[in-house]
Amino acid sequence: MAVRYDLPLVKSVLHPTDFSAESQQAFAHALAIALIRKTSLTLLHAGGDRSRSWESFPSVRGTLERWGMLEPGSHRSAVFDQLSVRVKKVVSKERDPLAACLGYMERHPADLIVLATRGRKGPVNWLKKSVSQNVARHSTAMSLFVPGRGRGFVSLGNGHLDLQRILVPIAHKPSPQPSIEFAARAGRVFGSALEITLLHVGDTNGVPEVSLPDEPNIEWRSEVRQGDPVDQIVAEADRLSANLIVMTTDGRDVLIDALRGSHTERVLRRSSSPVMALPVTWTDEFVQGRHLADVVSEEDRRQRRALKDAFRSAARDLHPDRAVSADRAGRNELMAKANEAYRRKDVAELERLKRRSANSE
């Protein structure tokens, strides 16, 4: 798994699961993001018996072993000790799953919620319109909706990340700039060539003015279509084989807004691509004159510190001076790989090399 994709401002991830096959892809995306961000991951199940439900939760360690991030048979503590991901599994007494999700978030706020959908058939069974309005908690979290079958950017089988094409629908309201900044941020950290298509549905004279971040690895494209906005967004995502659609929701609460027949809700019900819904509070940053580049600058510094710390720690263990004469060649090879991982900003590879050194002693 090439760990070079990042999400801004994500310090905690929540994944509600109904243990269905459709939720497996969403689980893979939630785990990959938590792994990359080295943050907490909470798996939440509603209305179950804790003693009976526990074994039904998706296996975090088993998945990471399959992805090559942990050695087979690793201890339960290895997920945090080696990969800095703290996992919590929660069985809620609340039988309504959406109510359980929002109620849990009121007590334990999360930055990102990762939910499963059925793609062309809409959300999984527990995401229902029948949830009463008093459940809304005005969450400011981002929400990633992942179809159980369709295009994504994380492979459940091996954890491989594949983010090549992002679609960003743009209109005058809500502001599309947060979505553009988010897509560019993803491309900058991912590091490989990325195509971002800005789609406006309407008159060519009505295309909103936007600012495009200057990123050398991003190819910006612009398309204008006529017709129903949702029809055109879904059709363009299919034409591009987009790995991700990024939209700024026009509702104050992303989850509740997704159930009210909004553009976001209609797109996620029909899309074969994951949909990232950004809350209106992101738009507020621009209304108030605060550019997102300033908001995420601290995150960049944190990433650089984490990379340097990982390299220094690996270098101490791998340095050839610590080896016996017979092992010096092997140490030189590992140290060369560590230098290359540092150049690629691959923290996970540095940690793997350190573990290899420890296991060989």
RODO-2510 file (C-alpha; in nm, 4 decimals, decimal comma):
residues 361
     n   res          X          Y          Z
     1     m     0,0000     0,0000     0,0000
     2     a     0,1601     0,3248    -0,1143
     3     v     0,0967     0,5643     0,1723
     4     r     0,1146     0,9000     0,0008
     5     y    -0,2454     1,0175     0,0100
     6     d    -0,3623     1,2553     0,2806
     7     l    -0,6777     1,4320     0,3886
     8     p    -0,6648     1,7757     0,5527
     9     l    -0,7788     1,8270     0,9092
    10     v    -0,8769     1,4638     0,9712
    11     k    -0,7833     1,3635     1,3241
    12     s    -1,0591     1,1088     1,3859
    13     v    -1,2562     0,8741     1,1595
    14     l    -1,5964     0,7176     1,2314
    15     h    -1,7274     0,4237     1,0284
    16     p    -2,0802     0,3029     1,1071
    17     t    -2,1160    -0,0574     0,9901
    18     d    -2,4073    -0,2971     0,9539
    19     f    -2,1677    -0,5894     0,8886
    20     s    -2,3029    -0,6204     0,5328
    21     a    -2,0955    -0,7023     0,2249
    22     e    -2,1641    -0,3505     0,0941
    23     s    -1,9946    -0,1964     0,3970
    24     q    -1,6606    -0,3701     0,3327
    25     q    -1,5435    -0,1151     0,0755
    26     a    -1,6337     0,1712     0,3081
    27     f    -1,4422    -0,0008     0,5877
    28     a    -1,1340    -0,0260     0,3617
    29     h    -1,1498     0,3464     0,2866
    30     a    -1,1987     0,4360     0,6540
    31     l    -0,9061     0,2174     0,7600
    32     a    -0,6757     0,3492     0,4874
    33     i    -0,7494     0,7113     0,5779
    34     a    -0,6953     0,6438     0,9490
    35     l    -0,3706     0,4653     0,8649
    36     i    -0,2417     0,7472     0,6502
    37     r    -0,3436     1,0100     0,9019
    38     k    -0,2207     0,7999     1,1995
    39     t    -0,5371     0,8819     1,3827
    40     s    -0,8231     0,7149     1,5666
    41     l    -1,0754     0,4900     1,3928
    42     t    -1,4099     0,4085     1,5533
    43     l    -1,6252     0,1262     1,4156
    44     l    -1,9858     0,1687     1,5258
    45     h    -2,2677    -0,0865     1,5114
    46     a    -2,6220    -0,0140     1,6282
    47     g    -2,8887    -0,2264     1,7909
    48     g    -2,6816    -0,5373     1,8543
    49     d    -2,5908    -0,7599     2,1431
    50     r    -2,2302    -0,6741     2,2307
    51     s    -2,1382    -1,0345     2,3093
    52     r    -2,2812    -1,1560     1,9783
    53     s    -2,1787    -0,8593     1,7626
    54     w    -1,8118    -0,8318     1,8577
    55     e    -1,6842    -1,1064     1,6285
    56     s    -1,8845    -0,9651     1,3369
    57     f    -1,6847    -0,6437     1,3227
    58     p    -1,4436    -0,6273     1,0269
    59     s    -1,0955    -0,7412     1,1282
    60     v    -0,8562    -0,4480     1,1407
    61     r    -0,5459    -0,6567     1,2140
    62     g    -0,6390    -0,9199     0,9564
    63     t    -0,6889    -0,6541     0,6918
    64     l    -0,3582    -0,4827     0,7717
    65     e    -0,1777    -0,8161     0,7597
    66     r    -0,3323    -0,8824     0,4175
    67     w    -0,2211    -0,5373     0,3053
    68     g     0,1357    -0,6106     0,4155
    69     m     0,1307    -0,3433     0,6851
    70     l     0,1627    -0,5934     0,9733
    71     e     0,3341    -0,9287     1,0042
    72     p     0,0982    -1,2310     1,0101
    73     g    -0,0086    -1,3195     1,3620
    74     s     0,0733    -0,9755     1,5023
    75     h    -0,0311    -0,8921     1,8558
    76     r    -0,3477    -0,6864     1,9011
    77     s    -0,1411    -0,3901     2,0204
    78     a     0,0599    -0,3812     1,6959
    79     v    -0,2015    -0,1661     1,5193
    80     f    -0,1234     0,1223     1,7526
    81     d     0,2353     0,0380     1,8514
    82     q     0,3561     0,0016     1,4933
    83     l     0,1098     0,2029     1,2848
    84     s    -0,0170     0,4635     1,5354
    85     v    -0,3825     0,3884     1,4638
    86     r    -0,6034     0,3615     1,7714
    87     v    -0,9086     0,1450     1,6960
    88     k    -1,2302     0,1441     1,8977
    89     k    -1,5269    -0,0854     1,8353
    90     v    -1,8606     0,0351     1,9729
    91     v    -2,1966    -0,1430     1,9936
    92     s    -2,4699     0,1133     2,0548
    93     k    -2,7845     0,0330     2,2508
    94     e    -2,9713     0,2681     2,0169
    95     r    -3,1517     0,0460     1,7646
    96     d    -3,1905     0,3150     1,4969
    97     p    -2,8449     0,3177     1,3322
    98     l    -2,8497     0,6777     1,2100
    99     a    -2,9696     0,7982     1,5478
   100     a    -2,6903     0,5929     1,7054
   101     c    -2,4351     0,7518     1,4723
   102     l    -2,5441     1,1092     1,5365
   103     g    -2,5881     1,0476     1,9077
   104     y    -2,2394     0,9017     1,9340
   105     m    -2,0942     1,1974     1,7437
   106     e    -2,2613     1,4404     1,9821
   107     r    -2,0579     1,2837     2,2653
   108     h    -1,7494     1,1972     2,0577
   109     p    -1,7094     1,4382     1,7626
   110     a    -1,5348     1,2997     1,4543
   111     d    -1,3746     1,4857     1,1658
   112     l    -1,4728     1,2341     0,8988
   113     i    -1,7600     0,9869     0,8707
   114     v    -1,7195     0,7068     0,6155
   115     l    -2,0484     0,5467     0,5128
   116     a    -2,1420     0,2684     0,2744
   117     t    -2,3948     0,3085    -0,0061
   118     r    -2,5347     0,0687    -0,2616
   119     g    -2,4199     0,2937    -0,5456
   120     r    -2,6875     0,2818    -0,8155
   121     k    -2,9411     0,1540    -0,5608
   122     g    -2,8809     0,4165    -0,2946
   123     p    -2,7619     0,3984     0,0666
   124     v    -2,7466     0,0795     0,2670
   125     n    -3,0625    -0,0255     0,4494
   126     w    -2,9940     0,1613     0,7726
   127     l    -2,9599     0,5047     0,6062
   128     k    -3,3332     0,5783     0,5937
   129     k    -3,5436     0,8870     0,5318
   130     s    -3,7678     0,7845     0,8186
   131     v    -3,5257     0,9237     1,0781
   132     s    -3,7010     1,2061     1,2634
   133     q    -3,5704     1,5601     1,2323
   134     n    -3,4915     1,5844     1,6044
   135     v    -3,2013     1,3420     1,5489
   136     a    -3,0012     1,6164     1,3715
   137     r    -2,6979     1,7307     1,5686
   138     h    -2,5561     1,9811     1,3192
   139     s    -2,2365     1,7890     1,2642
   140     t    -1,9450     1,9721     1,1062
   141     a    -1,7770     1,6514     0,9934
   142     m    -1,6888     1,5674     0,6376
   143     s    -1,8739     1,2629     0,5038
   144     l    -1,7367     1,0114     0,2552
   145     f    -1,9994     0,7914     0,0907
   146     v    -1,8480     0,4761    -0,0626
   147     p    -2,0491     0,2481    -0,2949
   148     g    -2,0268    -0,1196    -0,2111
   149     r    -1,9672    -0,2003    -0,5755
   150     g    -1,8104     0,0553    -0,8039
   151     r    -1,5071     0,2765    -0,8338
   152     g    -1,3128     0,3744    -0,5269
   153     f    -0,9592     0,4814    -0,4436
   154     v    -0,8715     0,2067    -0,1926
   155     s    -0,8511    -0,1626    -0,2790
   156     l    -1,0073    -0,3881    -0,0167
   157     g    -0,7844    -0,6731    -0,1338
   158     n    -0,4409    -0,5159    -0,0940
   159     g    -0,4920    -0,1611     0,0327
   160     h    -0,3579    -0,0099    -0,2913
   161     l    -0,4450     0,3576    -0,3392
   162     d    -0,5544     0,4697    -0,6845
   163     l    -0,6560     0,8332    -0,7153
   164     q    -0,6210     0,9462    -1,0764
   165     r    -0,9421     1,1347    -1,1584
   166     i    -1,1514     1,3641    -0,9375
   167     l    -1,4735     1,5360    -1,0439
   168     v    -1,5679     1,8660    -0,8764
   169     p    -1,9128     2,0062    -0,9659
   170     i    -1,9086     2,3872    -0,9426
   171     a    -2,1901     2,6385    -0,8988
   172     h    -2,2238     2,9850    -0,7480
   173     k    -2,3833     2,8554    -0,4277
   174     p    -2,2498     2,6972    -0,2192
   175     s    -1,8986     2,8120    -0,2973
   176     p    -1,7050     2,5445    -0,4933
   177     q    -1,3686     2,6718    -0,3683
   178     p    -1,3473     2,4378    -0,0656
   179     s    -1,4027     2,1384    -0,2939
   180     i    -1,1339     2,2631    -0,5324
   181     e    -0,8890     2,3162    -0,2470
   182     f    -0,9687     1,9730    -0,1053
   183     a    -0,9148     1,8012    -0,4422
   184     a    -0,5861     1,9845    -0,4945
   185     r    -0,4735     1,8947    -0,1440
   186     a    -0,5375     1,5290    -0,2185
   187     g    -0,3412     1,5509    -0,5420
   188     r    -0,0500     1,7322    -0,3803
   189     v    -0,0006     1,4720    -0,1103
   190     f    -0,0740     1,1728    -0,3328
   191     g     0,2135     1,2840    -0,5526
   192     s     0,1240     1,1134    -0,8813
   193     a    -0,0389     1,2622    -1,1889
   194     l    -0,3977     1,3621    -1,1171
   195     e    -0,6733     1,4912    -1,3418
   196     i    -0,9315     1,7184    -1,1779
   197     t    -1,2381     1,8078    -1,3841
   198     l    -1,4518     2,1075    -1,2882
   199     l    -1,8077     2,0576    -1,4108
   200     h    -2,0603     2,3401    -1,4396
   201     v    -2,4160     2,2539    -1,5400
   202     g    -2,5843     2,5552    -1,6915
   203     d    -2,5133     2,8463    -1,9237
   204     t    -2,1536     2,9019    -2,0331
   205     n    -2,1828     3,2651    -1,9226
   206     g    -2,2730     3,1544    -1,5730
   207     v    -1,9585     2,9594    -1,4852
   208     p    -1,8403     3,0816    -1,1416
   209     e    -1,4939     3,2284    -1,1057
   210     v    -1,2647     3,0049    -0,9039
   211     s    -0,9013     3,0011    -0,8014
   212     l    -0,6998     2,6994    -0,9156
   213     p    -0,4069     2,6019    -0,6902
   214     d    -0,0778     2,5809    -0,8764
   215     e     0,0140     2,2125    -0,8519
   216     p     0,2596     2,0679    -1,1062
   217     n     0,1171     1,7156    -1,0943
   218     i    -0,2453     1,8233    -1,1489
   219     e    -0,4088     1,8651    -1,4887
   220     w    -0,7123     2,0919    -1,4563
   221     r    -1,0011     2,0472    -1,6963
   222     s    -1,3271     2,2373    -1,7288
   223     e    -1,6563     2,1121    -1,8714
   224     v    -1,9938     2,2817    -1,9191
   225     r    -2,3072     2,0728    -1,9665
   226     q    -2,6764     2,1446    -2,0110
   227     g    -2,9621     1,9611    -1,8429
   228     d    -3,0436     1,8260    -1,5000
   229     p    -2,7446     1,8831    -1,2681
   230     v    -2,7593     1,5403    -1,1041
   231     d    -2,7954     1,3609    -1,4388
   232     q    -2,4938     1,5466    -1,5762
   233     i    -2,2770     1,4956    -1,2665
   234     v    -2,3395     1,1208    -1,2644
   235     a    -2,2889     1,0928    -1,6419
   236     e    -1,9624     1,2896    -1,6299
   237     a    -1,8312     1,0779    -1,3413
   238     d    -1,9049     0,7661    -1,5453
   239     r    -1,7442     0,9113    -1,8571
   240     l    -1,4279     0,9974    -1,6647
   241     s    -1,4320     0,6798    -1,4519
   242     a    -1,3806     0,9208    -1,1626
   243     n    -1,2287     0,7779    -0,8436
   244     l    -1,3928     1,0503    -0,6348
   245     i    -1,6579     1,3226    -0,6566
   246     v    -1,6060     1,6179    -0,4207
   247     m    -1,9054     1,8381    -0,3397
   248     t    -1,9734     2,1161    -0,0906
   249     t    -2,3082     2,0429     0,0692
   250     d    -2,5613     2,3240     0,0935
   251     g    -2,6996     2,1936     0,4236
   252     r    -2,5757     2,2778     0,7720
   253     d    -2,5636     1,9087     0,8647
   254     v    -2,4071     1,6787     0,6065
   255     l    -2,5777     1,3567     0,7148
   256     i    -2,9237     1,5059     0,7518
   257     d    -2,8803     1,7079     0,4315
   258     a    -2,7992     1,3827     0,2538
   259     l    -3,1473     1,2562     0,3374
   260     r    -3,3467     1,5593     0,2221
   261     g    -3,3404     1,5158    -0,1530
   262     s    -3,0507     1,7566    -0,2058
   263     h    -2,8157     1,7382    -0,5017
   264     t    -2,5654     1,5611    -0,2790
   265     e    -2,8201     1,2979    -0,1782
   266     r    -2,9357     1,2389    -0,5364
   267     v    -2,5796     1,2092    -0,6628
   268     l    -2,4674     0,9627    -0,3957
   269     r    -2,7730     0,7443    -0,4589
   270     r    -2,6857     0,7098    -0,8275
   271     s    -2,3074     0,7350    -0,8379
   272     s    -2,0640     0,4480    -0,8870
   273     s    -1,7896     0,6740    -0,7485
   274     p    -1,7314     0,7683    -0,3845
   275     v    -1,8744     1,1085    -0,2938
   276     m    -1,6979     1,3375    -0,0455
   277     a    -1,9435     1,5883     0,1028
   278     l    -1,7807     1,8902     0,2639
   279     p    -1,9871     2,0801     0,5235
   280     v    -2,0940     2,4378     0,4700
   281     t    -1,8561     2,5457     0,7484
   282     w    -1,5736     2,4970     0,4997
   283     t    -1,7450     2,7504     0,2747
   284     d    -1,7710     2,9846     0,5731
   285     e    -1,3909     2,9971     0,5867
   286     f    -1,3985     3,1690     0,2471
   287     v    -1,6929     3,3934     0,3288
   288     q    -1,4960     3,5161     0,6279
   289     g    -1,1877     3,5663     0,4135
   290     r    -0,9818     3,2839     0,5596
   291     h    -0,8238     3,0745     0,2858
   292     l    -0,8041     2,7000     0,3390
   293     a    -0,4361     2,7074     0,2556
   294     d    -0,3896     2,8885     0,5859
   295     v    -0,6126     2,6434     0,7699
   296     v    -0,4104     2,3394     0,6607
   297     s    -0,0620     2,4923     0,6910
   298     e    -0,0251     2,3555     1,0443
   299     e    -0,1134     2,0132     0,9084
   300     d     0,1761     2,0354     0,6625
   301     r     0,4153     2,1137     0,9462
   302     r     0,2869     1,8185     1,1459
   303     q     0,3433     1,5880     0,8497
   304     r     0,7007     1,7086     0,8054
   305     r     0,7726     1,6541     1,1755
   306     a     0,6289     1,3022     1,1618
   307     l     0,8425     1,2206     0,8572
   308     k     1,1616     1,3488     1,0198
   309     d     1,0902     1,1642     1,3443
   310     a     1,0257     0,8387     1,1592
   311     f     1,3475     0,8751     0,9585
   312     r     1,5608     0,9536     1,2622
   313     s     1,4182     0,6578     1,4509
   314     a     1,4741     0,4214     1,1588
   315     a     1,8244     0,5552     1,0947
   316     r     1,9275     0,4889     1,4550
   317     d     1,8249     0,1241     1,4245
   318     l     1,9463     0,0685     1,0687
   319     h     2,2811     0,2445     1,0728
   320     p     2,5652     0,0145     0,9539
   321     d     2,7778     0,1106     1,2567
   322     r     2,5402    -0,0947     1,4718
   323     a     2,5941    -0,4097     1,2656
   324     v     2,8382    -0,6919     1,3088
   325     s     3,0755    -0,7254     1,0147
   326     a     2,8728    -1,0032     0,8513
   327     d     2,5580    -0,7912     0,8595
   328     r     2,7058    -0,4619     0,7386
   329     a     2,6066    -0,5139     0,3739
   330     g     2,2482    -0,5809     0,4731
   331     r     2,2435    -0,2713     0,6916
   332     n     2,3793    -0,0603     0,4062
   333     e     2,0977    -0,1866     0,1829
   334     l     1,8308    -0,1110     0,4435
   335     m     1,9760     0,2349     0,5053
   336     a     1,9651     0,3081     0,1321
   337     k     1,5997     0,2057     0,1267
   338     a     1,5319     0,4310     0,4250
   339     n     1,6877     0,7266     0,2423
   340     e     1,4690     0,6523    -0,0592
   341     a     1,1568     0,6248     0,1600
   342     y     1,2425     0,9605     0,3172
   343     r     1,2751     1,1141    -0,0274
   344     r     0,9287     0,9758    -0,1170
   345     k     0,7877     1,0946     0,2185
   346     d     0,6762     0,7359     0,2859
   347     v     0,6468     0,7152     0,6652
   348     a     0,4932     0,3673     0,6570
   349     e     0,7913     0,2278     0,4647
   350     l     1,0303     0,3774     0,7198
   351     e     0,8384     0,2026     0,9954
   352     r     0,8446    -0,1270     0,8043
   353     l     1,2220    -0,1010     0,7572
   354     k     1,2659    -0,0340     1,1285
   355     r     1,0619    -0,3449     1,2123
   356     r     1,2716    -0,5531     0,9719
   357     s     1,5846    -0,4390     1,1513
   358     a     1,4375    -0,5248     1,4911
   359     n     1,3266    -0,8704     1,3737
   360     s     1,6718    -0,9486     1,2339
   361     e     1,8485    -0,8815     1,5617
***
